[in-house]
Amino acid sequence: MKISYNWLKQYINIDISAEEISDILTNCGLEVESFEKIETIKGGLKGVVTGKVLTCEKHPDADKLSITTVDVGQDKPLNIVCGAPNVAAGQKVLVATIGTRLYKGEEEFSIKQTKIRGVVSEGMICAEDELGIGNSHDGIMVLDEKVEVGISAKEFFNIEEDYIFEIGLTPNRADATSHIGVARDIAAVINLKEQRNLKLNIPDVSTFTYDFSSDNKIGVQIDDLEACPRYSGLTIEGVTVKESPDWLKNRLLAIGARPINNIVDITNYVLFETGHPLHAFDSDKIEGRKIIVKKMPEGTEFQTLDGVVRKLNSDDLMICDTQKPLCIAGVFGGISSGVNFETKNVFIESAYFNPTNIRKTSKYHGLKTDASFRFERGADPNITLYALKRAALLIKEIAGGKIVSDIQDVYPVCINPVDVEIKYQNISKIIGKEIDKQTVKSICISLGMETLEESDKGLKIKIPTNKVDVTREIDVIEEILRIYGYNNIEINDELRTSISYSAKPDKEIIKNIVSDFLVSNGFYEIMNNSLTSSHYTTNSNIFLSQNNVKILNPLSKELDVMRQTLLYGGLQTIAYNINRKITNLKIFEFGNIYKFNPEKSADEEVTK
């Protein structure tokens, strides 16, 4: 799962580096597998500045070239030879100075001082496509005459640098499938560590209202309450479906989501913001102005948004109108009711589906989507209205139109938060350290838990419904430990154990004891391939080529022999992590090594 550093900062007021955020997330159970720096324009246009063309004369030896002098805010103007037909004195332009690296797709080119037909050129006046901000190459970009000289292109275009965290999310962390969920964990850690009181900046939806004069609602009927305990929706009419604004497209592109149109992009934006999936229908294609949530007969054909005609299973939950299926609930939309650039009126769905049902359908059809990823883990049934209002307000702001119905919310059996009692004595017993009572309470509050009762012996707390995996005291203690920090639980540096002496001690017991000790001190166990490259032994004086155990039919040259040592595999692991900006490494490995013996096969058990 990808999380944007800049997007996170919308919800939490922090001024710490991406590296520190990466450490916080990993230490509180959201392991950052990698993070990378990205820019909305490749290279960030470093070295490109605004300038003013002071003079412009025809090149004496080339009809299509002009010799210009350009003020870029330096001590003296630059002499630049330009081939654009629209260059003229007095223009404000963008200039790539010497040393600038520009990109055309994946192709990089550097700006150097050159001689063009005998005239020295000290830079380049740029067109859109040369900067990577458009496709036009008809001429140079001419800026507004009010633009100041010497402003960097980064400042002029407001180029945003971002860091993207790739988080290896475990199935039990449904509450962390969003930027707000991840920000909540970060705030909890910082509040504890720095004794602060950071609050999440949750977007306000209190201005939500609808046009009472219209009330052009689409009704909702649920035929299978076990598979769909809650279904909410509303109608918005008069929208203009078009390309999303740059800020919205950039947010989605940063985390690898493809922009489609402003309506669909808003539903995806709210999904990545709140963790709750939404779906948009063209409401004019909903026959009978009624949504029916039900299962269809085995073998019913249904064409999904990717154009594939699929045969439904009798267990597939479908969103239908009075005549036909419209969408595979919680998994994938249908092509017949999808929003396109001709759509004028939309119906927005915000529902809660049974995780087991979604998992079965997703697996049966081989469909893994951002929506199914979250519903399978367990979405929050009590956030449907917030997510719906948030999307509706964004649609009004970006796509226009008006909300013509109140929210249709079918929720016959409310799913309530769980109350859990925790005892301080049990916390100390399980964690192995006594944690201050106020610290325990503060952590619970930071994670969105509500204190119901408090005594000298413990707390009674209400668990929010977004934490589907937290239902028992032991689960709450795990949450407390996660935020308190595993590294803050002291362990003696000495290895103490009662290994019984015997002629041949069980090496598995010893290995397990050593492993436990290393892991408890922050080490990670790695397991590399036993196959490796013969190249490593070609120039080695320690591990000789004649000792290689060769593979008869190797998959590749990189896997043509059995390893003689764990060293090279460990170095590969280190290189892989360093290349992904992960430098705080503590690793170990147990494994077999292999040496060729013409008389017999042999292996040795070693540890690195």
Summary of the structure (lengths in Angstrom):
residues: 608
radius of gyration: 30.8
end to end distance: 31.7
largest distance: 95.8
contacts: 1872
relative contact order: 0.10
helix: 29%
strand: 26%
